[in-house]
Amino acid sequence: MQILSSPILGILLPLVMAIAVIFVRMRRQKKPASAKSIILPPFFMATGFAMFLVPEAQLPPKFDIAAFVVGLFFSIPLIMTSRFEIIGQDVYLKRSRAFFFILSGLLVIRLIIKLLIKDSFTPIQTGGLFFLLAFGMLVPWRIAMLVMYRNLTKKMSGT
């Protein structure tokens, strides 16, 4: 009997990753924010597009677009709960009590979607779709954070 089957890994791995994201975000909030720290994560994540060079990961564009658009909608609660505050001479991302619940809710929705589409796509295609969903969620969230950060730093400098 195989202890960690593919379906179990498909649930456990995102759960572990979500928990890691929560802890990283909580630690990151203890350090001042910068434009660089806001902009870089989407660029680092963009390397994941290399998976689409593998023919087995490719799907018709309508599926890719749909996954990205779902991610755009998922970014809305993250944008709405992300705020910055000035502490001394630095700008910090303000802790949101809702952040943990939003990420947990998004994880539950992701697991439900995964269970619904599990037989429709290969594991690598499913991974690609969820990558596009995550990228679609991350980019608008980070753009909104950058705009908020820039507005606050302009106020700080008096310009």
PLY file of the C-alpha trace (Angstrom):
ply
format ascii 1.0
element vertex 159
property float x
property float y
property float z
element edge 158
property int vertex1
property int vertex2
end_header
0.00 0.00 0.00
1.33 3.39 -1.01
1.17 5.79 1.92
1.24 9.02 -0.08
-0.82 8.52 -3.21
-1.18 11.19 -5.88
-4.62 12.39 -4.67
-3.38 12.65 -1.08
-0.28 14.57 -2.22
-2.56 16.80 -4.30
-4.30 17.84 -1.09
-1.40 17.78 1.39
1.09 19.71 -0.74
-1.15 22.77 -1.24
-2.05 22.65 2.45
1.62 22.66 3.49
2.34 25.44 0.97
-0.56 27.55 2.28
0.68 27.16 5.84
4.17 28.15 4.72
2.79 31.23 2.95
0.93 32.27 6.09
4.07 31.99 8.21
6.25 33.78 5.64
3.70 36.61 5.35
3.49 36.94 9.14
7.29 37.15 9.43
7.52 39.55 6.49
5.13 41.95 8.19
7.72 42.51 10.90
10.09 44.07 8.36
9.61 47.38 6.56
8.05 47.14 3.12
9.78 48.39 0.00
8.81 48.70 -3.63
11.33 45.96 -4.38
9.80 43.54 -1.84
6.38 44.15 -3.38
7.41 43.84 -7.03
9.83 40.89 -6.92
7.51 37.97 -5.98
5.57 38.02 -9.28
8.85 38.11 -11.20
10.19 35.15 -9.22
6.95 33.28 -9.71
6.97 34.03 -13.46
9.72 31.45 -13.89
6.92 28.88 -13.49
5.74 29.73 -17.00
8.59 27.50 -18.17
6.33 24.52 -17.42
4.28 25.45 -20.46
7.26 24.66 -22.67
6.48 21.02 -21.94
3.80 19.92 -24.43
2.04 17.78 -21.80
1.30 20.91 -19.73
-0.38 22.80 -22.54
-4.13 23.23 -22.81
-6.38 25.22 -25.13
-6.09 28.97 -24.35
-9.69 29.17 -23.10
-8.79 27.02 -20.06
-5.67 29.08 -19.34
-7.59 32.35 -19.62
-10.38 31.03 -17.39
-7.86 30.00 -14.70
-6.18 33.41 -14.84
-9.53 35.25 -14.61
-10.56 33.17 -11.58
-7.27 34.24 -10.01
-8.14 37.88 -10.72
-11.37 37.46 -8.77
-9.54 35.70 -5.94
-7.19 38.71 -5.66
-10.06 41.01 -4.63
-10.24 39.96 -0.94
-6.45 40.15 -0.68
-6.44 43.66 -2.13
-9.28 44.76 0.12
-7.51 43.61 3.28
-3.96 44.79 2.48
-3.07 48.09 4.08
0.17 49.84 4.95
1.04 51.91 7.98
3.87 54.24 8.85
5.93 53.32 11.89
8.72 55.78 12.55
10.35 56.44 9.19
9.34 53.10 7.66
6.28 51.68 5.93
4.97 48.32 7.10
2.26 46.06 5.78
-0.45 46.21 8.41
-1.56 42.86 9.80
-5.03 41.86 8.79
-6.97 39.48 10.99
-8.83 38.40 7.88
-5.65 37.33 6.03
-5.52 33.84 7.58
-9.22 33.29 6.92
-8.96 34.56 3.34
-6.04 32.24 2.58
-7.85 29.35 4.28
-11.00 30.07 2.29
-9.04 30.27 -0.96
-7.38 26.95 -0.11
-10.76 25.31 0.50
-12.08 26.69 -2.80
-8.92 25.47 -4.55
-9.39 21.97 -3.10
-13.04 21.90 -4.18
-12.08 22.96 -7.71
-9.34 20.31 -7.74
-11.81 17.63 -6.71
-14.27 18.77 -9.38
-11.75 18.75 -12.23
-9.54 15.86 -11.09
-10.44 13.51 -13.95
-10.65 16.18 -16.64
-6.95 17.00 -16.85
-3.60 15.32 -16.31
-1.73 16.22 -13.10
0.68 18.50 -15.00
-2.22 20.27 -16.74
-3.97 20.72 -13.40
-0.74 22.13 -11.96
-0.51 24.55 -14.87
-4.07 25.72 -14.37
-3.52 26.31 -10.65
-0.25 28.10 -11.41
-2.16 30.47 -13.72
-4.84 30.92 -11.07
-2.21 31.78 -8.45
-0.38 34.12 -10.83
-3.67 35.82 -11.71
-4.25 36.35 -8.00
-0.72 37.53 -7.17
-0.17 40.10 -9.93
-3.17 42.40 -9.31
-2.69 42.09 -5.55
0.95 43.17 -5.83
0.10 45.98 -8.26
-2.52 47.28 -5.81
-0.01 46.99 -2.96
2.58 48.92 -4.97
0.06 51.72 -5.68
-0.87 51.89 -1.97
2.80 51.87 -0.97
3.71 54.62 -3.45
0.80 56.80 -2.30
1.84 56.42 1.32
5.52 57.14 0.64
4.52 60.25 -1.32
2.56 61.45 1.71
5.56 60.71 3.93
7.88 62.79 1.75
5.32 65.59 1.52
5.11 65.55 -2.26
0 1
1 2
2 3
3 4
4 5
5 6
6 7
7 8
8 9
9 10
10 11
11 12
12 13
13 14
14 15
15 16
16 17
17 18
18 19
19 20
20 21
21 22
22 23
23 24
24 25
25 26
26 27
27 28
28 29
29 30
30 31
31 32
32 33
33 34
34 35
35 36
36 37
37 38
38 39
39 40
40 41
41 42
42 43
43 44
44 45
45 46
46 47
47 48
48 49
49 50
50 51
51 52
52 53
53 54
54 55
55 56
56 57
57 58
58 59
59 60
60 61
61 62
62 63
63 64
64 65
65 66
66 67
67 68
68 69
69 70
70 71
71 72
72 73
73 74
74 75
75 76
76 77
77 78
78 79
79 80
80 81
81 82
82 83
83 84
84 85
85 86
86 87
87 88
88 89
89 90
90 91
91 92
92 93
93 94
94 95
95 96
96 97
97 98
98 99
99 100
100 101
101 102
102 103
103 104
104 105
105 106
106 107
107 108
108 109
109 110
110 111
111 112
112 113
113 114
114 115
115 116
116 117
117 118
118 119
119 120
120 121
121 122
122 123
123 124
124 125
125 126
126 127
127 128
128 129
129 130
130 131
131 132
132 133
133 134
134 135
135 136
136 137
137 138
138 139
139 140
140 141
141 142
142 143
143 144
144 145
145 146
146 147
147 148
148 149
149 150
150 151
151 152
152 153
153 154
154 155
155 156
156 157
157 158
